[in-house]
Amino acid sequence: MKGLQPGSSRMKPPHPTLKNLPYYTLKCPKKANMTSQQAGPGFAILQILFFEPDASSKPTMTSAEHNADPAELNRFNAHAQNWWDQNGEFKALHAINPLRVAFMQNHVSLTSQRILDIGCGGGILSEAMAKAGADVTGIDLADDVLTVARLHAMEANLSIDYQTVSAESKAENEPEHYDCVTCMEMLEHVPDPASVIQAASHALKPGGWLFVSTINRHPKAYALAIVAAERLLNLVPAGTHQYDKLLKPSELERMGRQSGLNLQASAGIDYNPLLKRCRLTHDLRVNYLLAFRKPF
């Protein structure tokens, strides 16, 4: 195993530093591959905004299955319209997204991979993986944010299956179905992160990969990711992160191990908006990525 060892706070660099990271740009809207395809994309947009989905395609869940904090969902829904503003309050997500994809591609080719993106939000990572050739299903419980994701995927002429369903329900309905599962910047927003990791493991095929990113519960993370990013620089909406909900790498490694996953690699994310620098490092004290694999 390379990278983080249980109880360790440092690691070997997984691959060279990435610089001059590009942002993703939109393509012109084309024909939408949706119901009533011959009616064109305009009708598809109306379907998303004003019509209920067919009952057979709408997941059925009880409230007990929702591993979600209503206050967190409301917070993200309130900012849904700003999700794809690359200079707005989600600028940091856009900036680090190429690093997240590069970290994944260091371990597996995304081409033709069946990927489940848990907590997909407005689809920043989902779209990047789809552009890399993956067959992507994105799930989230924030309805307004998913509406933005669907519309933006249409504008980019991308085929991504977005569903309002919990990770636990999805894994129960589709066990060992996916080649890769991603869960980026999501675990710190749910009441039971271990349940999400267990669901991700259940959804993975034997030999499949789980890629996770979150923020460390460390004084440096409090200073940079909360005080600086939220209160001083307004890089993310104020109140986005609560320090006591953040996860240490050792805690997340233990959750993976208890779910039958083996840690393969880790990396820190160094994002400096003042210097316009974004790179992978060996420092896990703020934002970090972990790669797990399910045994064959």
RADASUL-V693434 format. One record per backbone hydrogen bond with DSSP energy under -1.0 kcal/mol. NH is the residue of the N-H (numbers start at 1). CO is the residue of the C=O. Records with the same first field share a line. If there is no record, write none. Layout:
NH->CO, CO
This chain:
2->264
8->5
34->32
39->36
40->37
44->40
45->41
46->42
47->43
48->44
49->45
50->46
51->47
57->54
65->62
66->63
67->65
68->66
73->69
74->70
75->71
76->72
77->73
78->74
80->77
82->79
83->80
85->82
86->84
88->85
91->88
94->90
95->91
96->92
97->93
100->96
101->97
102->98
103->99
104->100
105->101
106->102
107->104
108->104
112->133
113->110
115->135
116->180
117->137
118->182
119->139
120->139
123->120
127->123
128->124
129->125
130->126
131->127
132->128
133->130
134->129
135->113
137->115
138->161
139->117
140->163
146->142
147->143
148->144
149->145
150->146
151->147
152->148
153->149
154->150
155->151
156->152
157->154
158->153
161->136
163->138
165->163
170->166
171->167
172->168
173->169
174->170
176->202
177->203
178->203
179->114
180->114
181->209
182->116
183->211
185->213
189->186
190->187
196->192
197->193
198->194
199->195
200->196
201->197
202->198
203->199
204->200
205->178
207->294
208->205
209->179
210->292
211->181
212->290
213->183
214->288
216->286
218->216
222->218
223->219
224->220
225->221
227->222
228->223
229->224
230->226
231->226
232->227
233->228
235->229
236->229
240->237
245->242
246->243
247->215
252->248
253->249
254->250
255->251
256->252
257->253
258->254
260->257
261->256
262->293
264->291
265->291
267->289
268->281
269->287
270->279
272->277
277->272
279->270
281->268
288->214
289->267
290->212
291->265
292->210
293->262
294->208
